[in-house]
Amino acid sequence: MNRLLIVDGHAYAYRAFHAIRELRAPDGRPTNAIYGFVKMLEKMGQMVVPSHQMVVWDGGLSAARTAALPDYKAQRPEMPADLRPQLAGLGEFLAAARIASYRADGVEADDYIASLARRAAAEGWDVVIASSDKDFMQLVSARIGLWNPNDKTGTIWGAGQVRAKTGVAPEQVADWLALMGDAVDNIPGVPGVGPKTAAELLNQFGSVENLLARLDEVKSEKLRQSLRGAAAAVVRNQQLVRLPAVPCDWVPEKLAVQSGDRAALGRLYAGWGFKGLLAALAADCGKQTELI
C-alpha cells in the first residue's frame, strides 16, 4: 500500500524553534529549529512508515484571500530573527536526506497540501498530513488522515477524532470555521458564535447554505439577528477557509522514500555540531556495511 506523508514545513519549523530554546553550531549560528525539525521528521517516519513523503512550505499569502479580506493573516508577527536563517539549513538537510520539498510564490502551503493529498487519495493512496492546523480537518476521509503533533497519543486522526474535536463531520468543518471565524488567520466570525454553537447549528441545519435559508427556525432571537447581520461575512469566510485546488505536479517517483546522501548529511551534522545525529549516522553506516 502506498502511503504518502505530507509535512507542513513552516508549522514544524516554528514548532521545533519554540520547543528547543537555545542551540547553536560551533560557529555560533542558531540551529535549534534545524535539530528539532530533523528529530520530529525522524519520529514521524517511524510512526507513519510512509512509502512516499514531501515537505511543503508557504510561498506567501493567496492573492484571492487577501482580495476578499485585506486583513487576512495581517496580525501575524514577523518570523523570529533566529529562525529565518535556519530555513536555508532545513532546505540543505532535505536535499541531503533526499526528501522532496515544494514551495511556490503566492501559493499557501495549505492549498498545495490539500491538492496533493486529494490527488494521491484519488489514485487509491493512503495520505497522512502532519500538521496541527485545524483547516486540514476538512480533508479527512477514508484515505486522508491527520497526524496532529498536539495529540500525544500518536493517533492518526480520522472522522471520529475530527467529530470529537469539533462536534461536526469533516465535510462540515469549513462551514464550522466560517461561522465561528479563525483568530489565527484574522478571520472574524459571527458575534456570539463559538465552536459549540457553530457545531449545534450545523448539526441542526446541515450546512451554512441551509442555515442562512432557514434563519427563521433559529430559536434564539439574539442569535438569529447576529447571523442575519453577519450572513455576507460568513459566505466570504467560506471562500477563505476552504482549500481550493492549485496546480500540483503528480510525479510519485520523486516522492518515494529513499536513503539519504550519508556523506552530505555527515558534513551538515558536523558543521551544525549535532554529535548525536552524527554518531547515529556513523552507526547506521556500520550496520549497512555489515549487511553487504
PERA-V811946 format. One record per helix or strand of 2 or more residues. SS is the DSSP state (@ for helix, = for strand). FROM is the first residue (numbers start at 0). TO is the last residue. If there is no record, write none. Layout:
[[SS & FROM & TO] [SS & FROM & TO]]
This chain:
[[= & 2 & 7] [@ & 8 & 18] [@ & 31 & 47] [= & 51 & 55] [@ & 62 & 67] [@ & 80 & 83] [@ & 85 & 96] [= & 99 & 101] [@ & 108 & 121] [= & 125 & 129] [@ & 133 & 138] [= & 143 & 146] [= & 155 & 156] [@ & 158 & 165] [@ & 169 & 179] [= & 180 & 181] [@ & 182 & 184] [= & 186 & 187] [@ & 194 & 204] [@ & 207 & 212] [@ & 214 & 216] [@ & 220 & 228] [@ & 230 & 240] [@ & 251 & 254] [@ & 261 & 271] [@ & 274 & 290]]
